[in-house]
């Protein structure tokens, strides 16, 4: 094989990515047909190579393709998509970007592209025999009452509730836990189609006011409004306050109950239809709003213009005295920590509210800086407030503790953070997830032990264990409510086969025993006790043991015949804990399917070391972990490649798309939802710049090499050996997704279809299609009917592809 700079394509470089695979592929590469193919699929040329070198960061070129599914689509049926001539040079490498024009979501050409692709996909979905039956079963399964953990604000209790098929959850209130509940706020009245959703709500300290934020069409943009609460009746009266251009915002009430701090941005260039723009979100601002005044009177009190990509989060301490500011750069689990003494800030003589005019950065001249003390002024670790007694503060941190610990300091004379003593030292294995201070010398602490929750009560003062709270099984504490001023706490438990139970515990009772407060009951006739969850530890490529949960019927035959859904994420320090999913339950009931969740590196399951092992230049480990998980399911007899489906969303969409590029032979179908697909331009749109801390920067020459090596968009190539095709792929996105903008899906789809239609000798008959939802975003706030419709389309499609038959009535 020639090793000249001119003839060596990226594909050829990938051939020698590993010594073992490289030996096989070099022999293949000597074949004239393969050599010709490698030259024709040239996408980029690396800036330097050394003769005989074996050090490459690129994954191996796929050798064998995917099995043929039960849906065949001739590439001639794909819509004709114009290929532009955009080529740019990045770090000495020429990168072709023929679908750059798809980055404009509003152009008539992009709109026509979406319409044509949706029409093609709909024509295929109509061929899926189980679509209507799955939707009917899923609708029935979804129709069960769901409750959130109660919490107390002021003299009243609140909780969220959905009767079953309501588009959005409703907030109810009670004067006490035995009183008749009444509706406090019903988001279903926000819009006729359910696409305006309640995002968050935060009560003032005395419970007399609530600030709530809403989002429209799935966008990350928020609008904050305020209601005044009648403490006697629980009625809420909406005020005239409306705060706009809010995004990624905290809401921090001052304890005078007269105002709060919040975050906003400058209006985007296209503000009429928020959520469809691709402008980068930089220069976040911190503002203070006084209740009853227009937003135009709000005070712009803090920003970091010299670091436009930083985020600012505000919190007021439990005693109301201090404002805490957490500054973060991207998504790395580190932050700086500043504070201000609220009691020292000026107040209006007429209203008593904070008067921050002196610090208003929107004023033309004479602005003073908000008087902040920099407690931690570097990004060496993460710091989260737990509690304080005067100037004695307790924080959760990962400083010198990748699995986290609790420390304490006196902010009046703090010393260096490395000297702050432990309250709870780092555990030798378990991950300290969170700690919540309760009334008196008590705190609830949740650990993650091999990806399952452990809940304990400890002394806030000494960290001594007081009580381990028994949990029903291998699951997770999904939600928790409790406050420093209250002895009462609530928590919910759930797992893969249990929709959840809520427990109440009063720490004023010396027994410290939780009592079952409410058990969620499914509206199903199926016996879910016939399902079981197993946890296995899969050996990845480098020998790392990767945990994976496998859920299926008891006594499952390991003969390779089981339709299997493998889900993964592997990034951003996010842990995939056991949790109940109606759609995955429906998958198991409808098709006799198996559901597997792989806890990949890059996530937070074992702390920062685990996260770092799958981030930046270690990202290939995540794909290797997922591939190893797929191989385990195949080799142990759960399934075969023809019956294995992968699914991932956002960073998980990147995951499954990258693995489809690298090992198409392992998968029958791939569901890539709202995925990050263009790893060379992700940082240029909306909030993408924040992901540089996980992925690396395309503007860095060193990071660029790693990103190019696995970027789904830039590694679409037909396998070398028959069957020379990709697995069936369904890409999904929303037209209002302003987090991972739709252009990622559009560009990858166009590239897949082009290669399928033009690559010489390809055998692509598995469909490569997309589903683009209208008035939908990244996933948050999606109404129930849209969730059901999307799931029915997705699972009916993959079931048809892999030949899974829908069981009558969904019996186990």
FENFENFEN-V907078 format. One line per field, one symbol per residue. psi: psi as a letter, one per 30 degrees, with the letter a starting at -180 (. if undefined). Layout:
# FENFENFEN-V907078
psi=???
This chain:
# FENFENFEN-V907078
psi=kkhleefjleeeefeheleeeeeeeeeeffkeeeeeeeefgkelkkfklkkglgjkfklkkkekallkagkkjkfffkkkkkkagkklkjhgkkjkifgefffjffkeeeeeeeeeeeeeeeeeeffjegeeeeeeeeeeefikkkklkllkkbglllllkkfdgkelkkkllkflfflkllkekjfffelfggfjlkelkklleggflkkkklkkgflfklkklkkkkjfefgkkjklfkkklhkkhkljjklgfgfllklkllkklfjfeikfflgkkjlhklklkkkkgllffflkjfkliffifgllkkkkklefgekkkkkkljagkillljllkjeffkllkfefflkjgefgjffkelgklkkjkkjekhlhflkkkkelkjbgjkklklgjgifgllklkljffieakfffklkejlklfelkjelkkkakaikkkkkljjhgkkkklklkeefgkkekkjklfaialjelkkllfgkfklklkklafgjfkkkkkkjffjffhkkkjekkkkkilfkjfffklkkkljkjaegfkkkkkkkkakkgkkiggfkkkkkkldhlggkkjlklkkeeeeeeeeeghlkkkjkillfagegaeeeeefglbfgefeeeeeeeeeeeeeefggealefgkkkklkcefeeeeeeeeeeifffkelkjjkhljfjgfgeffkcgffffefeflkffkeeeeeeeeffjeeggjkklelkkilllkkjkklkfgjgdjlffeeeeeeeeeeeeeffkkglhjfkkjlljjkkhlbfekgkleeeeeeeeeeeeeeeeeeggkkkkjfhk.
